[in-house]
Amino acid sequence: MSFFHPWRLLFLLAVAALALAYVYAQSRRKQYALRFTNLELLAEVAPERPGWRRHVPAAGFLTMLAVLVFAFADPASEREIPRERATIVLAIDTSLSMLATDVEPTRIDAAKAAAKLFIEQVPESINIGLVGFNGAATIWVPPTTDRTKVAASIDRLELNERTAIGEALFSSLDALELAPQPDNEDEAVPGAIVLMSDGETTAGRPNDLGIQAAIDAEVPVATIAFGTPSGTIFLPEYGDEILVPVRTQELREIAEETGGDFFTAETSEELDAVYADIGSSKGFEIELTSIADWFVGAALVLALLTATMSLLWFSRIP
């Protein structure tokens, strides 16, 4: 729990002081009572003592004060609210290594399914763009809120030779430039890239140039290394299985240098979880909402209960 005015919690010291004063007063009262040495006569002439019940109103009153101090400090809770404007570009590796079956049914099929689930999870106000890359990078869909269009294009992604991650970064930045502009030209529209790959750059411009372009544009790149170290593919022209282990180093560097997050996923379930994490961080904002009224209500309930018990037991309001 957090507070808008945490310094006001210092008033709890005053409540603690009252509690100590009450304990001290009760101990003094006990010492005074013990001066009456004829306990048998005291039991006959004194009315029935309330015992522990006499402390209940005081405990209720002190608890109520403590709750009111918490309310005065204005407690807050976090809640997710959809971003009004944002653009996310999905860049999906479509190199031949994505045919590997270490992730069922294949890496590319699992990647497509997870990507389509992702675009349905983020708020409808978020623009989604799609870039596919192998030996070259292509903008399949400029940023749009039309989820059906993006999903259909994900299904049509085609595989080809080589991997051009650097080119994917440049194409993703170009796609962000195509996002719908706000009515207020001075308003900054947040943008991000989510790049998923299983390999390392073997074609096109080097990653360093793409990283620097993302840094200059202040666009964070979240990267996902998808697959396992034991993935293989079979290509008839080579006549044998080819080992295509997932590569992580380049993807980690891209995320770290651009201020994004790096993830690994070896199963379709893990990939779904990664996309859900990214969707929550990119599609929603965390807003602190005051819950002081709940504490005021609790203090009111405590006050009513304390008054009721005092009336029933002692015929007075504390």
C-alpha positions as CSV (number, residue, x, y, z in Angstrom):
1,M,0.0,0.0,0.0
2,S,1.2,3.5,-0.8
3,F,0.1,6.9,0.5
4,F,-0.3,10.3,-1.2
5,H,0.8,12.0,2.0
6,P,2.9,9.5,4.0
7,W,4.2,12.1,6.4
8,R,0.8,12.3,8.0
9,L,1.3,8.8,9.4
10,L,3.4,10.5,12.1
11,F,0.1,11.2,13.8
12,L,0.2,7.5,14.7
13,L,2.7,8.4,17.3
14,A,0.1,10.5,19.0
15,V,-2.3,7.4,19.0
16,A,0.5,5.3,20.4
17,A,1.1,7.9,23.1
18,L,-2.6,7.7,24.0
19,A,-2.5,3.9,24.2
20,L,0.5,4.1,26.5
21,A,-1.2,6.7,28.7
22,Y,-4.2,4.4,29.0
23,V,-2.1,1.4,30.0
24,Y,-0.3,3.6,32.6
25,A,-3.6,4.9,34.0
26,Q,-4.9,1.3,34.3
27,S,-1.8,0.2,36.2
28,R,-2.1,3.2,38.6
29,R,-5.8,2.3,39.2
30,K,-4.8,-1.3,40.0
31,Q,-2.2,-0.1,42.5
32,Y,-4.8,2.2,44.2
33,A,-7.3,-0.6,44.4
34,L,-4.9,-2.9,46.1
35,R,-4.6,-0.5,49.1
36,F,-8.0,-1.8,50.2
37,T,-6.8,-4.9,52.0
38,N,-10.1,-6.4,53.1
39,L,-10.8,-8.1,49.7
40,E,-13.8,-10.1,51.1
41,L,-15.6,-7.0,52.3
42,L,-14.7,-5.3,48.9
43,A,-16.4,-8.1,47.0
44,E,-19.6,-7.7,49.1
45,V,-19.9,-4.0,48.9
46,A,-18.6,-3.3,45.4
47,P,-20.7,-3.9,42.3
48,E,-19.8,-6.6,39.8
49,R,-16.7,-5.6,38.0
50,P,-16.8,-5.5,34.2
51,G,-13.4,-7.3,33.8
52,W,-12.0,-7.2,30.3
53,R,-15.1,-5.5,28.9
54,R,-14.0,-2.2,30.4
55,H,-11.1,-2.1,28.0
56,V,-13.1,-2.7,24.8
57,P,-14.4,0.9,24.3
58,A,-10.8,2.2,24.8
59,A,-9.4,-0.3,22.4
60,G,-12.1,0.4,19.8
61,F,-11.6,4.2,20.2
62,L,-7.8,3.9,19.7
63,T,-8.2,1.6,16.7
64,M,-10.7,4.1,15.2
65,L,-8.1,6.9,15.7
66,A,-5.4,4.8,14.0
67,V,-7.7,4.1,11.0
68,L,-8.5,7.8,10.7
69,V,-4.8,8.6,10.6
70,F,-4.4,6.1,7.7
71,A,-7.3,7.8,6.0
72,F,-5.7,11.2,6.6
73,A,-2.5,10.0,4.9
74,D,-4.7,9.3,1.8
75,P,-3.9,5.6,1.1
76,A,-3.8,4.6,-2.6
77,S,-4.0,1.4,-4.5
78,E,-2.7,0.6,-8.0
79,R,-5.0,-0.2,-10.9
80,E,-4.5,-0.8,-14.6
81,I,-6.1,1.6,-17.0
82,P,-5.9,1.2,-20.8
83,R,-3.6,3.6,-22.6
84,E,-5.5,6.2,-24.6
85,R,-2.9,6.3,-27.3
86,A,0.0,4.0,-28.0
87,T,1.5,2.0,-30.9
88,I,3.2,-1.4,-30.7
89,V,4.9,-2.9,-33.7
90,L,5.3,-6.7,-33.7
91,A,8.4,-7.9,-35.6
92,I,8.3,-11.6,-36.2
93,D,11.2,-13.7,-37.4
94,T,10.2,-15.7,-40.6
95,S,13.5,-17.3,-41.3
96,L,13.6,-21.1,-42.2
97,S,14.8,-22.0,-38.7
98,M,11.3,-21.2,-37.5
99,L,10.3,-24.5,-39.1
100,A,11.9,-26.3,-36.1
101,T,9.6,-28.6,-34.2
102,D,11.2,-28.3,-30.8
103,V,8.1,-26.1,-30.1
104,E,4.9,-27.9,-31.2
105,P,3.7,-27.9,-33.9
106,T,6.5,-25.7,-35.2
107,R,8.2,-22.5,-33.9
108,I,6.4,-20.4,-36.5
109,D,3.0,-21.8,-35.9
110,A,3.3,-21.3,-32.1
111,A,4.6,-17.8,-32.8
112,K,1.6,-16.9,-35.0
113,A,-0.9,-18.3,-32.4
114,A,0.7,-16.3,-29.6
115,A,0.9,-13.1,-31.6
116,K,-2.8,-13.3,-32.5
117,L,-3.6,-13.9,-28.8
118,F,-1.5,-10.9,-27.9
119,I,-3.3,-8.5,-30.2
120,E,-6.6,-9.5,-28.7
121,Q,-5.3,-8.9,-25.2
122,V,-4.1,-5.3,-25.5
123,P,-6.7,-2.5,-25.3
124,E,-8.6,-1.7,-28.5
125,S,-7.3,1.9,-28.5
126,I,-3.7,0.6,-29.1
127,N,-2.5,0.7,-32.7
128,I,-0.8,-2.6,-33.7
129,G,1.7,-2.8,-36.6
130,L,3.2,-6.0,-38.1
131,V,6.7,-6.5,-39.6
132,G,7.9,-9.9,-40.9
133,F,11.6,-10.4,-41.4
134,N,13.9,-13.1,-42.8
135,G,16.7,-12.0,-45.2
136,A,14.8,-8.8,-45.6
137,A,12.2,-7.0,-43.5
138,T,8.7,-6.1,-44.7
139,I,5.9,-3.9,-43.2
140,W,2.9,-6.2,-43.5
141,V,0.5,-4.0,-41.7
142,P,1.0,-0.3,-40.8
143,P,-0.2,0.5,-37.3
144,T,-4.0,0.1,-37.0
145,T,-6.7,-0.7,-34.5
146,D,-8.1,-3.2,-37.0
147,R,-7.3,-6.5,-35.2
148,T,-8.9,-8.6,-37.9
149,K,-6.5,-7.2,-40.5
150,V,-3.4,-7.8,-38.3
151,A,-4.5,-11.3,-37.5
152,A,-5.1,-12.2,-41.2
153,S,-1.6,-10.9,-42.0
154,I,0.0,-12.9,-39.3
155,D,-1.5,-16.0,-40.8
156,R,0.0,-15.1,-44.2
157,L,3.6,-14.6,-43.0
158,E,5.9,-16.6,-45.2
159,L,9.3,-18.2,-44.4
160,N,12.5,-17.6,-46.3
161,E,16.3,-17.9,-45.9
162,R,18.5,-15.9,-43.6
163,T,17.8,-13.5,-40.7
164,A,18.0,-9.6,-40.8
165,I,17.3,-8.4,-37.3
166,G,18.9,-5.0,-38.0
167,E,16.6,-4.5,-41.0
168,A,13.7,-5.5,-38.8
169,L,14.5,-2.7,-36.4
170,F,14.6,-0.1,-39.2
171,S,11.3,-1.4,-40.7
172,S,9.6,-1.3,-37.3
173,L,10.7,2.3,-36.8
174,D,9.4,3.1,-40.2
175,A,6.1,1.5,-39.3
176,L,5.9,3.6,-36.2
177,E,6.1,6.7,-38.4
178,L,3.0,5.5,-40.2
179,A,0.9,5.4,-37.0
180,P,-2.1,7.7,-36.8
181,Q,-1.1,11.1,-35.5
182,P,-2.9,12.8,-32.5
183,D,-5.0,15.9,-33.1
184,N,-2.6,17.8,-30.8
185,E,0.7,17.8,-32.7
186,D,2.5,18.6,-29.4
187,E,1.2,15.3,-27.8
188,A,3.8,12.6,-27.7
189,V,2.4,9.2,-28.7
190,P,4.2,6.3,-27.0
191,G,5.6,3.7,-29.3
192,A,7.3,0.4,-28.7
193,I,8.7,-2.6,-30.7
194,V,8.3,-6.2,-29.8
195,L,10.8,-8.3,-31.7
196,M,10.6,-12.1,-31.7
197,S,13.4,-14.2,-33.2
198,D,15.2,-17.5,-32.7
199,G,18.5,-16.6,-34.5
200,E,21.1,-14.0,-35.1
201,T,21.7,-11.5,-37.9
202,T,23.0,-13.1,-41.1
203,A,21.9,-10.5,-43.6
204,G,21.2,-6.7,-44.0
205,R,22.5,-3.9,-41.9
206,P,24.1,-4.8,-38.6
207,N,22.1,-4.6,-35.3
208,D,24.2,-1.8,-34.0
209,L,22.8,0.6,-36.6
210,G,19.2,-0.4,-35.8
211,I,19.9,-0.1,-32.1
212,Q,21.2,3.4,-32.4
213,A,18.2,4.4,-34.6
214,A,15.9,3.1,-31.9
215,I,17.8,5.0,-29.2
216,D,17.7,8.2,-31.3
217,A,13.9,7.7,-31.7
218,E,13.5,6.9,-28.0
219,V,11.7,3.7,-28.8
220,P,12.2,0.8,-26.4
221,V,12.5,-2.7,-28.0
222,A,11.3,-5.7,-26.1
223,T,12.9,-8.9,-27.5
224,I,11.9,-12.5,-27.2
225,A,14.3,-15.4,-27.8
226,F,12.0,-18.2,-28.9
227,G,12.9,-21.8,-29.2
228,T,15.3,-24.3,-27.5
229,P,19.0,-25.1,-27.9
230,S,18.1,-28.5,-29.5
231,G,15.9,-27.3,-32.3
232,T,16.4,-28.9,-35.8
233,I,14.9,-28.5,-39.2
234,F,15.0,-30.8,-42.2
235,L,15.7,-29.3,-45.7
236,P,15.5,-31.8,-48.6
237,E,18.2,-30.1,-50.5
238,Y,20.6,-30.7,-47.7
239,G,19.4,-34.3,-47.1
240,D,19.9,-34.2,-43.4
241,E,18.7,-32.5,-40.3
242,I,20.2,-29.1,-39.4
243,L,20.7,-27.9,-35.8
244,V,19.1,-24.5,-35.3
245,P,19.6,-23.6,-31.6
246,V,18.0,-20.4,-30.3
247,R,20.4,-17.5,-30.0
248,T,20.0,-15.1,-27.2
249,Q,23.0,-12.8,-27.0
250,E,22.1,-10.3,-29.8
251,L,18.5,-10.1,-28.6
252,R,19.5,-9.4,-25.1
253,E,21.8,-6.6,-26.2
254,I,19.1,-5.0,-28.3
255,A,16.7,-4.9,-25.3
256,E,19.3,-3.7,-22.8
257,E,20.6,-0.9,-25.0
258,T,17.2,0.4,-26.1
259,G,15.7,0.3,-22.6
260,G,13.4,-2.6,-23.4
261,D,12.9,-6.0,-21.8
262,F,14.4,-9.3,-22.7
263,F,12.5,-12.6,-22.5
264,T,13.2,-16.2,-23.3
265,A,10.5,-18.7,-24.2
266,E,11.0,-22.4,-25.0
267,T,7.3,-23.4,-25.2
268,S,4.1,-22.0,-26.6
269,E,2.8,-21.6,-23.1
270,E,5.9,-19.5,-22.1
271,L,5.5,-17.4,-25.2
272,D,1.8,-16.7,-24.3
273,A,2.9,-15.7,-20.8
274,V,5.6,-13.3,-22.2
275,Y,3.2,-11.7,-24.5
276,A,0.7,-11.2,-21.7
277,D,3.5,-9.6,-19.6
278,I,4.4,-7.2,-22.5
279,G,0.7,-6.4,-23.2
280,S,0.2,-5.4,-19.6
281,S,3.3,-3.2,-19.5
282,K,2.7,-1.6,-23.0
283,G,-1.1,-1.5,-23.2
284,F,-1.9,-0.3,-19.7
285,E,-0.7,2.4,-17.4
286,I,-0.6,2.0,-13.6
287,E,-2.7,4.7,-11.9
288,L,-2.8,5.3,-8.1
289,T,-6.3,5.7,-6.9
290,S,-7.2,7.0,-3.5
291,I,-9.0,4.5,-1.2
292,A,-9.2,6.9,1.8
293,D,-13.0,6.6,1.8
294,W,-12.8,2.9,2.7
295,F,-10.7,3.8,5.7
296,V,-13.1,6.6,6.7
297,G,-16.0,4.0,6.4
298,A,-14.1,1.5,8.5
299,A,-13.5,4.2,11.2
300,L,-17.2,5.0,11.2
301,V,-18.1,1.4,11.7
302,L,-15.6,1.1,14.6
303,A,-17.0,4.2,16.2
304,L,-20.6,2.8,16.0
305,L,-19.6,-0.6,17.4
306,T,-17.6,1.0,20.2
307,A,-20.5,3.3,21.1
308,T,-23.0,0.4,21.0
309,M,-20.9,-1.8,23.3
310,S,-20.3,1.0,25.7
311,L,-24.1,1.8,25.9
312,L,-25.0,-1.9,26.4
313,W,-22.3,-2.6,29.0
314,F,-21.9,0.7,30.8
315,S,-25.0,2.8,29.8
316,R,-22.8,5.6,28.5
317,I,-21.0,6.6,25.3
318,P,-17.2,6.7,25.7
